[in-house]
Amino acid sequence: MRLSAAAIRSASVQDLVSTGSVTLPDYSSDAVTPGIVHLGIGAFHRAHMAAYVDSLLGANPDWAIIGASLRRPDTRDALAPQDFLYTLAIRDASGTKARIIGAIRDVIDANADRSSLIELMASPAIRIVSLTVTEKGYCYAPATGELDEAHPDIVHDLAHPDAPISAPGIIAAALRLRHARGLIPFTVMSCDNLPSNGKTAGRIVKRFAELLSDTNYTKYVQSVQFPSTMIDRIVPATTDADREIVKDIIGLDDAWPIMTEPFTQWVIEDRFPAGRPPFELVGATMVEDVEPFELMKLRMLNGSHSTMSYLGYLSGHQYVSEAIADPGIYQLIHGLMTEEVIPTLPMPRPDLEAYRDQLLARFANPALKHRTWQIAMDGTQKLPQRLLGTIRDRMESGKSFNRLALGVAAWMRYVTGIDEQGKPIDVKDPLSARLRQLADTAGPDADQLATSLLTVTEVFGPDLPTSQIFRETVTNHLKSLLEVGAAETIRRIA
Ligand code: CS2
């Protein structure tokens, strides 16, 4: 039987609830109404924000979420037949707990139903538009964080502002309608792994609005609040094996369950003039300035993740838990955080060391099948905030950045698209064609390969390619990766 509102009222599910192996929403889906539109309804949102909202809907029923997928209708197709319910399977070495989430009440496929989405966003009930569209969904230049005005989706949306396809274009179109209707703006809450994600979202939407050249509307958009958030939960992509695991626990077919870890963290800047649900009552931390938390998480967690994913993949580790169980990689990542990242952060060292230890334990969670290949995706969008900012800080204070540079060199080795056994690597990146061409032209010579990839200024900015010490450190690592391979390189440096 398929998961659905009726199925979770059945005797068999109620039995599982009474034994504590399954948790259900503490509200009826008919009793809640939407207050949030979420753009990008992927696994991350369903494991993170939707779970927080699910916990507060019983007492605050006018904050349900309507999701929108901007690219593919697959989430809608999977969830619609099951009344948009899905299972959140929370896993670690001690076992799996299943929680049925009901916070998402509908999913709109933006490609098929663009005008309903914009109409909904322009309705008075919607007070928050949140987004998880991944780094590339912002259509920006990663090195500067500015809107990429030549991005094909932005060019399209500026020419057709009423039929937008990009996230900035959709937000701008909905704000235009709200302005025309005399409604106050919704608050835009970014939940992506970008530095100052709210500021970045704000800069991009405001620039987009400016380019539409309508003064009154531009002023209105200037008044929109874009609080930044730090979001954290590890969420591997769901596999068919996961569907089986969930079926065994809940006794129902769930077309798209989400697998995650017990840990979850959400820090939010408290600027919601149109109102917000009491996120603080369900575990979120409301603060005035989220930047120190974001910096800590991006540099410690995501910086380690990216370094581990390229080196792990090249050394033959499929999952993060396998990579971190490799003593060389463990020592490298421990050293990277302790010696090179922590000194760049504003928090007290003992707190950061405790955070590091907690991260190392989370990476080792054997129940999470988090593929190194998954994290290796979209490196051009991730390197600046995960590794390069830390490297700049270290260079400025004349300190070593040897392990961080190995992460960058491993990315360079990875994007050549050929692994150490000579097999192809499926490199997923919005710039993959260009990277491939740069790598092919350079050939397997470390100097030429590094020189060639450093020309991608959207990633490295104008400064890093001209820094001799940066170039040399990265090139030496790359030489070693090409000559002796990842495992031996790690052994030598760790
Ligand atoms: C990961 C993140 O895929 C990736 O790039 O580093 O998704 C990571 O798992 C999350 O940021 C954890 O909060």
Boltz pocket constraint, residues with backbone or C-beta under 6 A from the ligand:
constraints:
  - pocket:
      binder: B
      contacts: [[A, 193], [A, 231], [A, 232], [A, 233], [A, 234], [A, 235], [A, 301], [A, 302], [A, 305], [A, 306], [A, 374], [A, 375], [A, 376], [A, 377], [A, 382]]
      max_distance: 6.0
